[in-house]
């Protein structure tokens, strides 16, 4: 039969479906990059997708897609795929002639019910994990499949993405900077990238190709559709593409990608060397996307589908360029079950055979025993949160504690979640709202200002700066140490400004050599005097600073990058006491407490502190308190706390006895 134009109208789609497949139904137009797509609802209730090719389409290319679908339907255990509908002449690819005399091809596939990925809100980690699972299962199912068209050249193939270098003129200065940054990284890694595993993969898990279940509580990706971009390429490219589209529109693209990577690897295990290239592969898919959009603006301005991901792609490219590639790699490793930092075990092995004393750091104090100081969110010693911000009060309490333990060094804090970092300086807006860098990555030694600090090991100065500002490091020195098997770094923070003035980058410092003094509050970031001592296995691109606290969501990664300093000192007193897991607390309650003492929320929360209008959990995460009816003036209100402390010091009983305060309160109420 003949159609009336190059494009296909809805009546023509309905006519083609009836004549070629003997199916009568109503059609609606769907977006498409190459094909003209229609949803067809038959009079008998059956649902289909009609895909009409452009006139110049290659039959072998369509046959490739049909054979691939058939293969997945037969061998894809646990996968849902569109089924091929054979036409009245027993063909899987039908043909017709349009009004201009062009032979056109079309295919009819069964419709998979559900929602498109982009229509699901919110998109949470379980949903992303299921996306990774579906894509991993699909790659696994395609291992035994082959077709000549899978080896065609495809501009959307990340492996061929450097064609974009010829179109830099399409971008403004800032856009060009970002694109060139990723193109150069991809070029530099080309040799090892080309040695990665290859397979036929789906290669296009974008919003319009993902079907999600109708479950509103626990939605899952049930199917991946549209196999038109399937190609033989590096397996890691398929993971990268699934991530590239799914991370768009989220505040933290790296955290968004991790469940996808984890889900993929659970079904098709990824290799360490592949993960090394994932950061760049994600970026280059986005570079291809924005380049295609720029080209298509002039060629097909009426096709809005071609431009649909341009703005969010630029937004995520900018965010992605601000993420350190090594940090992304360590997160990907963690998601796939590897140790986050590749040399973590090597460092632990080295540390096992090397012992150090606290007096190696501070020879003048002549004291190696430690008293562990708890500054965690739930610390009773700390008192109210505001007490920590009062430097004089905090120092007074430290001095009093030191008098109580005159022969010990006050120290502690590794991986300790601290509520004192829940200010805007340590916060950001994450994927689930505000979050704070609360997990302390080093050990603090609380000693007097002017205490001399010495190098634990031979090292080379890589950082010597005055990190000025409130709650910053003040005087900061970072040394690089090189052994026979690895390199690592030690950080000395909160020194005096004078300590860094005679240091230069590249300067060699000998083991035991004096490197500085502990600074006063006015020069150490407005802290009570102490040394922040930290170990790093990577500098993550930092040159004038390094994070001393991390986000709880990344704690396992930071633990790999920044090992426990006590691996060097081996002090039983310096071992951080971590909060009991919530599961342990829940199980105890179930065994010993009555059902009337119920827990709230599907995932119960452990609250350990209140401050103003917030409740704070054991990891320092803040929750707006709209539930409790016992804190009308806010939690930790200083006047209320003071009044309670004063009265508790005298008596705490009930109203059956006479007391002036009962009458005074009554007068105030009346």
C-alpha positions, -999 to +999 in steps of 0.1 A: +000+000+000+010+037-003+012+064+024+006+100+016+039+115+028+074+109+042+060+114+077+034+090+089+001+103+102-021+086+129-047+075+103-020+061+081-005+042+111-040+027+118-044+018+082-010+001+080-017-019+111-050-032+097-038-040+062-005-057+072-014-073+105-052-075+103-054-056+136-080-028+139-073-002+165-066+034+176-031+048+173-014+076+192+020+091+182+051+085+204+085+102+204+113+086+185+149+093+174+149+074+141+117+055+137+081+070+136+065+053+166+029+047+175+010+031+203-019+010+189-048-002+211-067-029+192-105-032+194-100-065+213-079-048+240-045-058+227-017-032+228+011-028+204+039-004+193+042+002+156+076+013+144+078+028+109+113+033+094+125+062+074+128+056+036+166+051+037+166+025+064+187-007+059+168-040+061+198-057+078+197-032+106+160-039+113+166-076+110+194-072+136+170-057+160+144-084+154+168-112+159+182-096+190+147-094+205+140-130+196+173-140+213+166-121+245+130-135+246+144-170+244+176-167+266+169-137+288+159-154+320+140-130+342+137-104+314+106-089+299+110-078+263+086-068+235+075-098+214+076-097+176+042-097+158+044-115+125+025-099+096-001-116+073+028-127+050+047-143+079+073-116+080+089-100+111+098-069+091+070-057+068+073-034+038+051-008+020+056+019-005+049+055+004+033+082-018+068+093-030+076+059-042+099+050-014+099+015+000+095+017+038+097-009+064+078-013+096+076-036+126+049-044+151+058-054+187+037-061+217+033-033+242+048-036+277+025-019+302+040+004+328+053+039+333+082+056+316+112+063+339+108+101+336+072+098+349+083+083+382+087+106+412+105+102+435+133+081+419+150+064+449+179+041+452+159+009+450+145+020+417+180+028+404+193-005+416+166-023+396+177-003+365+212-016+369+199-052+374+178-051+342+207-037+322+231-063+337+208-092+330+203-080+294+241-079+288+244-113+303+216-126+280+234-112+249+267-130+255+260-157+230+244-134+204+261-120+173+251-102+141+271-082+115+251-050+123+263-051+159+298-042+145+286-011+125+300+023+132+277+043+155+281+078+167+263+070+199+289+044+207+311+058+236+341+041+221+338+063+190+329+095+209+360+115+199+342+124+167+329+152+189+363+170+187+354+183+152+324+202+166+339+223+194+329+255+174+293+248+184+299+256+221+306+288+241+338+293+261+326+276+293+309+247+275+340+242+254+362+241+285+341+213+300+339+193+267+377+195+261+384+185+296+366+152+292+378+146+256+414+150+267+409+126+296+393+100+273+422+104+248+448+099+276+432+067+288+426+053+253+453+026+254+440+008+285+403+015+276+406-004+243+417-035+262+385-037+282+359-065+277+335-061+248+300-074+242+268-066+224+249-043+248+217-023+247+236+010+246+206+033+252+189+030+286+174+065+285+142+078+301+120+068+271+134+033+269+128+022+305+094+008+316+087+010+353+061-010+373+029+007+384+037+001+421+038+035+437+055+024+469+083+002+456+085+007+418+110-013+399+123-012+363+105-041+346+118-038+311+143-021+288+129-014+253+141-001+219+172-020+208+180+003+178+213+015+193+225-020+204+262-023+194+293-044+201+314-022+223+331-020+257+307-034+284+314-005+307+299+018+281+265+003+287+268+009+325+279+045+317+249+052+295+224+039+321+241+062+346+244+092+323+207+096+318+196+086+353+218+111+371+203+140+352+183+164+374+198+153+407+219+173+431+245+146+437+251+127+404+277+104+418+255+092+447+227+087+421+249+065+399+261+042+426+229+020+430+228+016+392+265+004+391+258-019+421+227-034+405+244-039+372+274-056+388+251-079+408+239-095+376+269-090+354+300-086+376+322-056+366+360-058+367+382-034+386+399-022+354+365-014+339+355+008+368+386+028+363+371+041+330+335+045+342+338+082+352+351+091+317+327+069+299+297+086+316+311+120+307+317+111+271+282+098+266+270+132+279+295+150+255+280+130+226+245+140+237+252+177+239+271+176+206+242+158+189+218+184+203+239+213+190+241+197+155+204+189+154+193+224+164+201+235+128+193+203+110+159+194+125+147+223+147+111+210+147+121+176+163+120+185+200+128+149+209+163+154+196+168+182+221+151+167+251+182+160+272+203+190+262+198+213+292+199+185+319+230+170+301+248+203+304+239+207+340+251+172+350+283+176+328+292+207+349+286+189+381+305+158+369+335+179+360+336+190+397+339+154+409+374+141+413+378+111+390+397+090+416+370+097+442+344+085+417+365+054+410+367+046+447+329+049+450+324+026+420+347+001+436+328+002+469+295-003+450+308-034+433+322-050+465+359-041+461+379-023+487+374+014+478+410+024+477+432-002+458+462+002+482+442+000+514+453-035+523+489-027+513+489+002+538+475-020+565+502-046+559+529-020+560+514-005+592+513-039+609+551-040+607+558-004+618+551+009+653+549+045+665+543+062+698+523+093+706+556+108+719+570+104+684+545+132+674+550+152+706+584+144+722+580+172+748+549+157+765+566+125+776+533+106+778+521+078+755+489+067+772+456+081+758+423+090+774+396+087+747+375+118+744+340+113+730+328+142+709+302+123+690+267+135+684+255+117+716+284+128+738+273+136+773+307+151+781+302+177+753+270+190+769+249+213+748+260+217+712+266+254+718+292+245+744+316+233+716+313+266+698+323+285+730+361+281+727+368+294+762+343+270+778+355+241+757+391+248+766+381+250+803+365+216+801+396+201+783+418+216+810+396+201+837+397+167+820+435+169+817+438+176+854+417+145+860+440+124+838+474+141+842+494+113+828+474+108+796+469+126+763+433+136+756+426+123+721+402+105+698+377+111+670+384+087+641+352+081+621+333+098+649+300+114+638+301+148+653+272+172+657+295+202+658+298+201+620+261+205+613+265+241+602+261+255+566+299+255+561+298+217+562+265+212+544+251+208+510+218+199+494+219+162+486+195+140+467+173+137+498+177+172+512+203+189+534+232+167+546+264+175+565+300+164+566+299+150+601+322+120+601+356+129+615+384+114+593+414+118+616+425+118+653+425+149+674+452+153+701+440+180+726+472+197+738+483+232+748+490+259+721+527+259+715+532+222+719+558+211+694+548+187+666+573+163+649+572+142+617+564+105+622+583+095+590+606+108+564+585+128+540+582+155+514+561+186+518+532+187+494+511+213+512+521+241+535+494+268+538+476+290+561+441+277+557+426+307+572+389+311+581+364+301+608+365+263+615+393+258+589+427+242+596+448+274+601+484+263+597+484+231+576+512+208+565+508+176+545+537+153+539+541+125+513+557+093+523+571+067+499+578+031+509+589+002+487+553-008+480+532+024+482+529+061+488+507+078+514+502+111+531+500+124+567+482+156+575+490+180+604+463+206+609+456+235+633+493+245+636+505+280+642+509+303+611+546+305+619+549+267+614+543+269+577+562+300+568+596+283+564+581+253+545+583+249+507+568+224+484+592+195+478+611+202+510+624+169+526+615+164+562+633+138+582+616+113+606+614+130+641+622+164+627+603+193+643+577+207+618+557+231+638+537+241+669+500+239+678+483+272+671+462+295+692+424+297+684+428+330+665+452+313+640+440+277+640+405+282+627+389+293+660+393+259+677+406+250+711+443+241+705+448+206+692+464+186+664+442+171+637+463+141+625+451+122+594+464+096+570+454+097+533+462+071+505+453+097+478+452+135+477+421+134+454+435+164+434+437+186+465+468+208+467+459+235+494+435+216+516+420+182+523+386+172+539+389+164+576+353+153+577+331+134+553+294+126+546+279+096+564+267+083+530+303+080+519+317+067+552+330+034+538+348+051+509+364+077+532+374+049+556+393+034+526+409+066+516+418+077+551+428+047+572+427+047+610+457+066+624+457+041+653+470+015+628+503+033+635+500+038+673+482+006+681+467+020+713+438+001+728+426+034+743+424+052+710+398+029+694+367+048+685+335+034+701+310+033+672+272+035+677+254+002+679+237-007+647+200+001+646+191-035+639+207-046+672+187-020+691+154-030+673+160-067+680+166-060+717+134-040+720+114-068+703+127-093+729+124-072+760+099-043+756+062-043+754+043-037+721+028-005+736+062+011+732+060+011+694+085+025+669+076+050+642+085+049+605+092+020+582+129+024+589+131+035+626+154+064+634+177+067+664+176+102+678+204+111+702+203+149+704+180+178+700+190+214+690+164+241+685+137+229+661+157+199+651+162+163+663+196+148+653+203+112+648+235+093+657+252+103+624+245+140+628+216+141+603+190+168+612+152+162+612+127+190+616+108+181+647+070+184+641+061+155+664+074+160+699+051+178+723+076+183+751+099+209+736+077+240+730+107+263+732+130+241+712+155+215+722+185+224+743+170+258+751+197+272+775+173+287+800+152+256+802+183+234+806+198+256+832+165+257+852+162+220+850+198+214+861+194+238+891+162+221+903+175+186+897+204+194+919+180+202+948+150+178+945+128+160+919+095+148+933+057+154+926+030+178+936+018+159+967+042+180+987+042+217+993+066+238+973+068+275+965+075+268+928+042+252+922+024+284+934+047+306+914+041+287+882+003+289+889+006+327+892+025+329+859-002+308+841-030+329+856 
